[in-house]
């Protein structure tokens, strides 16, 4: 399943999100959700310990000025990569 986080991790129920993640799921951080990929944040540590693949939309990172702060452990994708993730996964859940 593809999960998309578009809210700031400070303004959503990250505990519920992590509970819903299953091994092999993909999580794409978009809009304000890119804040969860900031190096050193507690949210990044939580996501990297989950059995999932984590991606961040590069355009949203750039638009928010976080380019230098995003962890190298997170895969940056463009809109084409976003489309690939949606076609790869049967279902999607937006957070």
Backbone as XML, in Angstrom:
<?xml version="1.0"?>
<chain id="A" units="angstrom">
  <residue number="1" name="UNK">
    <atom name="N" x="0.847" y="-1.173" z="0.000"/>
    <atom name="CA" x="0.000" y="0.000" z="0.000"/>
    <atom name="C" x="0.891" y="1.234" z="0.000"/>
  </residue>
  <residue number="2" name="UNK">
    <atom name="N" x="0.426" y="2.261" z="-0.683"/>
    <atom name="CA" x="1.106" y="3.545" z="-0.685"/>
    <atom name="C" x="0.420" y="4.457" z="0.328"/>
  </residue>
  <residue number="3" name="UNK">
    <atom name="N" x="1.201" y="4.942" z="1.259"/>
    <atom name="CA" x="0.727" y="5.927" z="2.220"/>
    <atom name="C" x="1.332" y="7.266" z="1.815"/>
  </residue>
  <residue number="4" name="UNK">
    <atom name="N" x="0.531" y="8.312" z="1.831"/>
    <atom name="CA" x="1.044" y="9.651" z="1.546"/>
    <atom name="C" x="0.787" y="10.528" z="2.765"/>
  </residue>
  <residue number="5" name="UNK">
    <atom name="N" x="1.834" y="11.155" z="3.240"/>
    <atom name="CA" x="1.715" y="12.066" z="4.373"/>
    <atom name="C" x="1.856" y="13.480" z="3.839"/>
  </residue>
  <residue number="6" name="UNK">
    <atom name="N" x="0.771" y="14.244" z="3.893"/>
    <atom name="CA" x="0.825" y="15.614" z="3.384"/>
    <atom name="C" x="0.715" y="16.657" z="4.488"/>
  </residue>
  <residue number="7" name="UNK">
    <atom name="N" x="0.437" y="16.227" z="5.709"/>
    <atom name="CA" x="0.399" y="17.142" z="6.855"/>
    <atom name="C" x="1.747" y="17.129" z="7.556"/>
  </residue>
  <residue number="8" name="UNK">
    <atom name="N" x="2.053" y="18.202" z="8.244"/>
    <atom name="CA" x="3.242" y="18.232" z="9.078"/>
    <atom name="C" x="3.147" y="17.084" z="10.084"/>
  </residue>
  <residue number="9" name="UNK">
    <atom name="N" x="4.262" y="16.411" z="10.371"/>
    <atom name="CA" x="4.206" y="15.328" z="11.356"/>
    <atom name="C" x="3.817" y="15.836" z="12.738"/>
  </residue>
  <residue number="10" name="UNK">
    <atom name="N" x="3.951" y="17.123" z="12.967"/>
    <atom name="CA" x="3.549" y="17.716" z="14.241"/>
    <atom name="C" x="2.027" y="17.890" z="14.319"/>
  </residue>
  <residue number="11" name="UNK">
    <atom name="N" x="1.344" y="17.787" z="13.160"/>
    <atom name="CA" x="-0.099" y="18.019" z="13.132"/>
    <atom name="C" x="-0.894" y="16.796" z="12.699"/>
  </residue>
  <residue number="12" name="UNK">
    <atom name="N" x="-0.313" y="15.621" z="12.821"/>
    <atom name="CA" x="-1.065" y="14.410" z="12.490"/>
    <atom name="C" x="-0.739" y="13.341" z="13.520"/>
  </residue>
  <residue number="13" name="UNK">
    <atom name="N" x="-1.490" y="12.294" z="13.501"/>
    <atom name="CA" x="-1.313" y="11.200" z="14.448"/>
    <atom name="C" x="-0.277" y="10.223" z="13.900"/>
  </residue>
  <residue number="14" name="UNK">
    <atom name="N" x="0.992" y="10.508" z="14.151"/>
    <atom name="CA" x="2.068" y="9.660" z="13.639"/>
    <atom name="C" x="2.018" y="8.265" z="14.248"/>
  </residue>
  <residue number="15" name="UNK">
    <atom name="N" x="1.534" y="8.151" z="15.474"/>
    <atom name="CA" x="1.412" y="6.838" z="16.105"/>
    <atom name="C" x="0.440" y="5.966" z="15.318"/>
  </residue>
  <residue number="16" name="UNK">
    <atom name="N" x="-0.685" y="6.532" z="14.915"/>
    <atom name="CA" x="-1.664" y="5.786" z="14.120"/>
    <atom name="C" x="-1.094" y="5.442" z="12.749"/>
  </residue>
  <residue number="17" name="UNK">
    <atom name="N" x="-0.392" y="6.377" z="12.148"/>
    <atom name="CA" x="0.204" y="6.124" z="10.835"/>
    <atom name="C" x="1.163" y="4.942" z="10.919"/>
  </residue>
  <residue number="18" name="UNK">
    <atom name="N" x="2.045" y="4.950" z="11.893"/>
    <atom name="CA" x="3.030" y="3.866" z="12.028"/>
    <atom name="C" x="2.342" y="2.536" z="12.316"/>
  </residue>
  <residue number="19" name="UNK">
    <atom name="N" x="1.275" y="2.561" z="13.103"/>
    <atom name="CA" x="0.519" y="1.329" z="13.390"/>
    <atom name="C" x="-0.085" y="0.721" z="12.129"/>
  </residue>
  <residue number="20" name="UNK">
    <atom name="N" x="-0.440" y="1.566" z="11.183"/>
    <atom name="CA" x="-1.080" y="1.090" z="9.951"/>
    <atom name="C" x="-0.084" y="0.569" z="8.917"/>
  </residue>
  <residue number="21" name="UNK">
    <atom name="N" x="1.186" y="0.894" z="9.075"/>
    <atom name="CA" x="2.198" y="0.479" z="8.104"/>
    <atom name="C" x="2.455" y="-1.016" z="8.204"/>
  </residue>
  <residue number="22" name="UNK">
    <atom name="N" x="2.593" y="-1.643" z="7.059"/>
    <atom name="CA" x="2.898" y="-3.072" z="6.980"/>
    <atom name="C" x="4.189" y="-3.251" z="6.200"/>
  </residue>
  <residue number="23" name="UNK">
    <atom name="N" x="4.856" y="-4.345" z="6.464"/>
    <atom name="CA" x="6.096" y="-4.633" z="5.770"/>
    <atom name="C" x="5.885" y="-4.571" z="4.262"/>
  </residue>
  <residue number="24" name="UNK">
    <atom name="N" x="6.773" y="-3.860" z="3.583"/>
    <atom name="CA" x="6.683" y="-3.721" z="2.138"/>
    <atom name="C" x="5.897" y="-2.519" z="1.662"/>
  </residue>
  <residue number="25" name="UNK">
    <atom name="N" x="5.226" y="-1.812" z="2.576"/>
    <atom name="CA" x="4.486" y="-0.610" z="2.192"/>
    <atom name="C" x="5.459" y="0.489" z="1.791"/>
  </residue>
  <residue number="26" name="UNK">
    <atom name="N" x="4.931" y="1.455" z="1.057"/>
    <atom name="CA" x="5.683" y="2.642" z="0.673"/>
    <atom name="C" x="5.038" y="3.851" z="1.336"/>
  </residue>
  <residue number="27" name="UNK">
    <atom name="N" x="5.869" y="4.786" z="1.787"/>
    <atom name="CA" x="5.386" y="6.039" z="2.350"/>
    <atom name="C" x="6.011" y="7.170" z="1.560"/>
  </residue>
  <residue number="28" name="UNK">
    <atom name="N" x="5.165" y="8.035" z="1.009"/>
    <atom name="CA" x="5.624" y="9.204" z="0.268"/>
    <atom name="C" x="5.284" y="10.455" z="1.070"/>
  </residue>
  <residue number="29" name="UNK">
    <atom name="N" x="6.302" y="11.226" z="1.384"/>
    <atom name="CA" x="6.132" y="12.483" z="2.117"/>
    <atom name="C" x="5.957" y="13.600" z="1.098"/>
  </residue>
  <residue number="30" name="UNK">
    <atom name="N" x="4.816" y="14.280" z="1.168"/>
    <atom name="CA" x="4.499" y="15.359" z="0.244"/>
    <atom name="C" x="4.036" y="16.576" z="1.030"/>
  </residue>
  <residue number="31" name="UNK">
    <atom name="N" x="3.953" y="17.704" z="0.364"/>
    <atom name="CA" x="3.514" y="18.960" z="0.990"/>
    <atom name="C" x="4.270" y="19.167" z="2.301"/>
  </residue>
  <residue number="32" name="UNK">
    <atom name="N" x="3.557" y="19.482" z="3.383"/>
    <atom name="CA" x="4.215" y="19.709" z="4.668"/>
    <atom name="C" x="4.719" y="18.423" z="5.311"/>
  </residue>
  <residue number="33" name="UNK">
    <atom name="N" x="4.334" y="17.285" z="4.779"/>
    <atom name="CA" x="4.811" y="16.008" z="5.286"/>
    <atom name="C" x="6.307" y="15.815" z="5.109"/>
  </residue>
  <residue number="34" name="UNK">
    <atom name="N" x="6.922" y="16.600" z="4.218"/>
    <atom name="CA" x="8.366" y="16.478" z="3.998"/>
    <atom name="C" x="9.148" y="16.797" z="5.270"/>
  </residue>
  <residue number="35" name="UNK">
    <atom name="N" x="8.541" y="17.484" z="6.209"/>
    <atom name="CA" x="9.214" y="17.808" z="7.468"/>
    <atom name="C" x="9.603" y="16.554" z="8.247"/>
  </residue>
  <residue number="36" name="UNK">
    <atom name="N" x="8.915" y="15.452" z="8.009"/>
    <atom name="CA" x="9.233" y="14.201" z="8.700"/>
    <atom name="C" x="10.571" y="13.629" z="8.253"/>
  </residue>
  <residue number="37" name="UNK">
    <atom name="N" x="11.121" y="14.115" z="7.151"/>
    <atom name="CA" x="12.389" y="13.600" z="6.624"/>
    <atom name="C" x="13.584" y="14.461" z="7.002"/>
  </residue>
  <residue number="38" name="UNK">
    <atom name="N" x="13.374" y="15.460" z="7.846"/>
    <atom name="CA" x="14.473" y="16.333" z="8.259"/>
    <atom name="C" x="15.443" y="15.538" z="9.132"/>
  </residue>
  <residue number="39" name="UNK">
    <atom name="N" x="16.713" y="15.618" z="8.771"/>
    <atom name="CA" x="17.772" y="14.912" z="9.498"/>
    <atom name="C" x="17.727" y="15.272" z="10.979"/>
  </residue>
  <residue number="40" name="UNK">
    <atom name="N" x="17.775" y="14.243" z="11.826"/>
    <atom name="CA" x="17.797" y="14.449" z="13.265"/>
    <atom name="C" x="16.435" y="14.547" z="13.923"/>
  </residue>
  <residue number="41" name="UNK">
    <atom name="N" x="15.360" y="14.540" z="13.150"/>
    <atom name="CA" x="14.034" y="14.648" z="13.770"/>
    <atom name="C" x="13.608" y="13.303" z="14.349"/>
  </residue>
  <residue number="42" name="UNK">
    <atom name="N" x="12.802" y="13.354" z="15.381"/>
    <atom name="CA" x="12.316" y="12.113" z="15.980"/>
    <atom name="C" x="11.416" y="11.348" z="15.016"/>
  </residue>
  <residue number="43" name="UNK">
    <atom name="N" x="10.756" y="12.061" z="14.119"/>
    <atom name="CA" x="9.882" y="11.401" z="13.153"/>
    <atom name="C" x="10.687" y="10.602" z="12.138"/>
  </residue>
  <residue number="44" name="UNK">
    <atom name="N" x="11.824" y="11.134" z="11.736"/>
    <atom name="CA" x="12.680" y="10.417" z="10.792"/>
    <atom name="C" x="13.125" y="9.093" z="11.392"/>
  </residue>
  <residue number="45" name="UNK">
    <atom name="N" x="13.545" y="9.109" z="12.624"/>
    <atom name="CA" x="13.988" y="7.880" z="13.290"/>
    <atom name="C" x="12.869" y="6.842" z="13.336"/>
  </residue>
  <residue number="46" name="UNK">
    <atom name="N" x="11.677" y="7.280" z="13.650"/>
    <atom name="CA" x="10.523" y="6.370" z="13.697"/>
    <atom name="C" x="10.285" y="5.743" z="12.325"/>
  </residue>
  <residue number="47" name="UNK">
    <atom name="N" x="10.303" y="6.556" z="11.275"/>
    <atom name="CA" x="10.033" y="6.053" z="9.932"/>
    <atom name="C" x="11.136" y="5.130" z="9.433"/>
  </residue>
  <residue number="48" name="UNK">
    <atom name="N" x="12.381" y="5.444" z="9.746"/>
    <atom name="CA" x="13.485" y="4.601" z="9.290"/>
    <atom name="C" x="13.521" y="3.256" z="10.002"/>
  </residue>
  <residue number="49" name="UNK">
    <atom name="N" x="12.904" y="3.166" z="11.165"/>
    <atom name="CA" x="12.837" y="1.895" z="11.890"/>
    <atom name="C" x="11.657" y="1.027" z="11.461"/>
  </residue>
  <residue number="50" name="UNK">
    <atom name="N" x="10.764" y="1.578" z="10.656"/>
    <atom name="CA" x="9.615" y="0.820" z="10.154"/>
    <atom name="C" x="10.050" y="-0.021" z="8.949"/>
  </residue>
  <residue number="51" name="UNK">
    <atom name="N" x="9.386" y="-1.160" z="8.721"/>
    <atom name="CA" x="9.770" y="-2.054" z="7.607"/>
    <atom name="C" x="9.182" y="-1.617" z="6.267"/>
  </residue>
  <residue number="52" name="UNK">
    <atom name="N" x="9.419" y="-0.361" z="5.921"/>
    <atom name="CA" x="8.823" y="0.246" z="4.727"/>
    <atom name="C" x="9.896" y="0.979" z="3.938"/>
  </residue>
  <residue number="53" name="UNK">
    <atom name="N" x="9.532" y="1.421" z="2.759"/>
    <atom name="CA" x="10.375" y="2.313" z="1.962"/>
    <atom name="C" x="9.797" y="3.713" z="2.087"/>
  </residue>
  <residue number="54" name="UNK">
    <atom name="N" x="10.672" y="4.689" z="2.353"/>
    <atom name="CA" x="10.229" y="6.070" z="2.548"/>
    <atom name="C" x="10.776" y="6.936" z="1.418"/>
  </residue>
  <residue number="55" name="UNK">
    <atom name="N" x="9.889" y="7.717" z="0.834"/>
    <atom name="CA" x="10.221" y="8.608" z="-0.275"/>
    <atom name="C" x="9.771" y="10.020" z="0.073"/>
  </residue>
  <residue number="56" name="UNK">
    <atom name="N" x="10.371" y="11.002" z="-0.574"/>
    <atom name="CA" x="9.972" y="12.390" z="-0.391"/>
    <atom name="C" x="9.882" y="13.030" z="-1.775"/>
  </residue>
  <residue number="57" name="UNK">
    <atom name="N" x="8.864" y="13.849" z="-1.971"/>
    <atom name="CA" x="8.678" y="14.520" z="-3.252"/>
    <atom name="C" x="9.636" y="15.704" z="-3.333"/>
  </residue>
  <residue number="58" name="UNK">
    <atom name="N" x="10.592" y="15.625" z="-4.241"/>
    <atom name="CA" x="11.669" y="16.617" z="-4.348"/>
    <atom name="C" x="11.134" y="18.028" z="-4.563"/>
  </residue>
  <residue number="59" name="UNK">
    <atom name="N" x="10.096" y="18.189" z="-5.360"/>
    <atom name="CA" x="9.547" y="19.512" z="-5.623"/>
    <atom name="C" x="9.022" y="20.170" z="-4.347"/>
  </residue>
  <residue number="60" name="UNK">
    <atom name="N" x="8.421" y="19.366" z="-3.467"/>
    <atom name="CA" x="7.903" y="19.912" z="-2.211"/>
    <atom name="C" x="9.040" y="20.242" z="-1.244"/>
  </residue>
  <residue number="61" name="UNK">
    <atom name="N" x="10.095" y="19.451" z="-1.269"/>
    <atom name="CA" x="11.275" y="19.746" z="-0.456"/>
    <atom name="C" x="11.852" y="21.094" z="-0.872"/>
  </residue>
  <residue number="62" name="UNK">
    <atom name="N" x="12.034" y="21.271" z="-2.171"/>
    <atom name="CA" x="12.595" y="22.520" z="-2.688"/>
    <atom name="C" x="11.687" y="23.716" z="-2.389"/>
  </residue>
  <residue number="63" name="UNK">
    <atom name="N" x="10.388" y="23.534" z="-2.551"/>
    <atom name="CA" x="9.437" y="24.627" z="-2.333"/>
    <atom name="C" x="9.430" y="25.100" z="-0.881"/>
  </residue>
  <residue number="64" name="UNK">
    <atom name="N" x="9.778" y="24.214" z="0.049"/>
    <atom name="CA" x="9.779" y="24.565" z="1.460"/>
    <atom name="C" x="11.167" y="24.921" z="1.989"/>
  </residue>
  <residue number="65" name="UNK">
    <atom name="N" x="12.167" y="24.878" z="1.118"/>
    <atom name="CA" x="13.516" y="25.263" z="1.512"/>
    <atom name="C" x="14.237" y="24.259" z="2.386"/>
  </residue>
  <residue number="66" name="UNK">
    <atom name="N" x="13.873" y="22.976" z="2.285"/>
    <atom name="CA" x="14.475" y="21.947" z="3.121"/>
    <atom name="C" x="15.539" y="21.119" z="2.402"/>
  </residue>
  <residue number="67" name="UNK">
    <atom name="N" x="15.973" y="21.530" z="1.245"/>
    <atom name="CA" x="16.882" y="20.713" z="0.435"/>
    <atom name="C" x="18.109" y="20.236" z="1.193"/>
  </residue>
  <residue number="68" name="UNK">
    <atom name="N" x="18.726" y="21.099" z="1.964"/>
    <atom name="CA" x="19.954" y="20.737" z="2.676"/>
    <atom name="C" x="19.679" y="19.992" z="3.979"/>
  </residue>
  <residue number="69" name="UNK">
    <atom name="N" x="18.421" y="19.924" z="4.395"/>
    <atom name="CA" x="18.102" y="19.330" z="5.697"/>
    <atom name="C" x="17.512" y="17.932" z="5.609"/>
  </residue>
  <residue number="70" name="UNK">
    <atom name="N" x="17.160" y="17.489" z="4.431"/>
    <atom name="CA" x="16.530" y="16.178" z="4.266"/>
    <atom name="C" x="17.578" y="15.073" z="4.380"/>
  </residue>
  <residue number="71" name="UNK">
    <atom name="N" x="17.242" y="14.041" z="5.109"/>
    <atom name="CA" x="18.152" y="12.918" z="5.327"/>
    <atom name="C" x="18.501" y="12.223" z="4.015"/>
  </residue>
  <residue number="72" name="UNK">
    <atom name="N" x="19.740" y="11.799" z="3.901"/>
    <atom name="CA" x="20.168" y="11.035" z="2.729"/>
    <atom name="C" x="19.597" y="9.616" z="2.732"/>
  </residue>
  <residue number="73" name="UNK">
    <atom name="N" x="18.992" y="9.204" z="3.830"/>
    <atom name="CA" x="18.365" y="7.882" z="3.924"/>
    <atom name="C" x="17.008" y="7.841" z="3.234"/>
  </residue>
  <residue number="74" name="UNK">
    <atom name="N" x="16.493" y="8.992" z="2.864"/>
    <atom name="CA" x="15.190" y="9.094" z="2.222"/>
    <atom name="C" x="15.389" y="9.281" z="0.721"/>
  </residue>
  <residue number="75" name="UNK">
    <atom name="N" x="14.655" y="8.520" z="-0.060"/>
    <atom name="CA" x="14.756" y="8.586" z="-1.517"/>
    <atom name="C" x="13.912" y="9.757" z="-2.028"/>
  </residue>
  <residue number="76" name="UNK">
    <atom name="N" x="14.540" y="10.625" z="-2.792"/>
    <atom name="CA" x="13.811" y="11.748" z="-3.403"/>
    <atom name="C" x="13.255" y="11.303" z="-4.745"/>
  </residue>
  <residue number="77" name="UNK">
    <atom name="N" x="11.986" y="11.625" z="-4.981"/>
    <atom name="CA" x="11.358" y="11.306" z="-6.257"/>
    <atom name="C" x="10.731" y="12.577" z="-6.826"/>
  </residue>
  <residue number="78" name="UNK">
    <atom name="N" x="10.575" y="12.581" z="-8.142"/>
    <atom name="CA" x="9.881" y="13.678" z="-8.804"/>
    <atom name="C" x="8.437" y="13.226" z="-9.050"/>
  </residue>
  <residue number="79" name="UNK">
    <atom name="N" x="7.685" y="14.020" z="-9.807"/>
    <atom name="CA" x="6.287" y="13.650" z="-10.053"/>
    <atom name="C" x="6.157" y="12.343" z="-10.827"/>
  </residue>
  <residue number="80" name="UNK">
    <atom name="N" x="7.108" y="12.054" z="-11.700"/>
    <atom name="CA" x="7.091" y="10.783" z="-12.417"/>
    <atom name="C" x="7.267" y="9.633" z="-11.430"/>
  </residue>
  <residue number="81" name="UNK">
    <atom name="N" x="8.155" y="9.812" z="-10.452"/>
    <atom name="CA" x="8.340" y="8.808" z="-9.411"/>
    <atom name="C" x="7.089" y="8.626" z="-8.567"/>
  </residue>
  <residue number="82" name="UNK">
    <atom name="N" x="6.376" y="9.720" z="-8.327"/>
    <atom name="CA" x="5.105" y="9.668" z="-7.602"/>
    <atom name="C" x="4.117" y="8.790" z="-8.370"/>
  </residue>
  <residue number="83" name="UNK">
    <atom name="N" x="4.039" y="8.990" z="-9.663"/>
    <atom name="CA" x="3.129" y="8.186" z="-10.490"/>
    <atom name="C" x="3.543" y="6.715" z="-10.449"/>
  </residue>
  <residue number="84" name="UNK">
    <atom name="N" x="4.839" y="6.444" z="-10.508"/>
    <atom name="CA" x="5.315" y="5.059" z="-10.433"/>
    <atom name="C" x="4.897" y="4.397" z="-9.123"/>
  </residue>
  <residue number="85" name="UNK">
    <atom name="N" x="4.998" y="5.142" z="-8.030"/>
    <atom name="CA" x="4.589" y="4.595" z="-6.737"/>
    <atom name="C" x="3.093" y="4.303" z="-6.703"/>
  </residue>
  <residue number="86" name="UNK">
    <atom name="N" x="2.284" y="5.169" z="-7.316"/>
    <atom name="CA" x="0.839" y="4.931" z="-7.312"/>
    <atom name="C" x="0.464" y="3.729" z="-8.167"/>
  </residue>
  <residue number="87" name="UNK">
    <atom name="N" x="1.183" y="3.511" z="-9.264"/>
    <atom name="CA" x="0.869" y="2.350" z="-10.098"/>
    <atom name="C" x="1.434" y="1.061" z="-9.508"/>
  </residue>
  <residue number="88" name="UNK">
    <atom name="N" x="2.490" y="1.165" z="-8.725"/>
    <atom name="CA" x="3.086" y="-0.010" z="-8.077"/>
    <atom name="C" x="2.196" y="-0.565" z="-6.970"/>
  </residue>
  <residue number="89" name="UNK">
    <atom name="N" x="1.504" y="0.320" z="-6.275"/>
    <atom name="CA" x="0.697" y="-0.063" z="-5.114"/>
    <atom name="C" x="-0.780" y="-0.111" z="-5.469"/>
  </residue>
  <residue number="90" name="UNK">
    <atom name="N" x="-1.438" y="-1.162" z="-5.015"/>
    <atom name="CA" x="-2.871" y="-1.321" z="-5.312"/>
    <atom name="C" x="-3.732" y="-0.294" z="-4.586"/>
  </residue>
  <residue number="91" name="UNK">
    <atom name="N" x="-3.406" y="-0.033" z="-3.331"/>
    <atom name="CA" x="-4.215" y="0.898" z="-2.554"/>
    <atom name="C" x="-3.404" y="2.092" z="-2.106"/>
  </residue>
  <residue number="92" name="UNK">
    <atom name="N" x="-4.128" y="3.112" z="-1.660"/>
    <atom name="CA" x="-3.465" y="4.305" z="-1.157"/>
    <atom name="C" x="-4.217" y="4.856" z="0.045"/>
  </residue>
  <residue number="93" name="UNK">
    <atom name="N" x="-3.454" y="5.315" z="1.024"/>
    <atom name="CA" x="-4.060" y="5.950" z="2.196"/>
    <atom name="C" x="-3.374" y="7.295" z="2.388"/>
  </residue>
  <residue number="94" name="UNK">
    <atom name="N" x="-4.173" y="8.344" z="2.462"/>
    <atom name="CA" x="-3.640" y="9.697" z="2.648"/>
    <atom name="C" x="-3.726" y="10.087" z="4.129"/>
  </residue>
  <residue number="95" name="UNK">
    <atom name="N" x="-2.662" y="10.666" z="4.605"/>
    <atom name="CA" x="-2.595" y="11.127" z="5.990"/>
    <atom name="C" x="-2.439" y="12.627" z="6.020"/>
  </residue>
</chain>
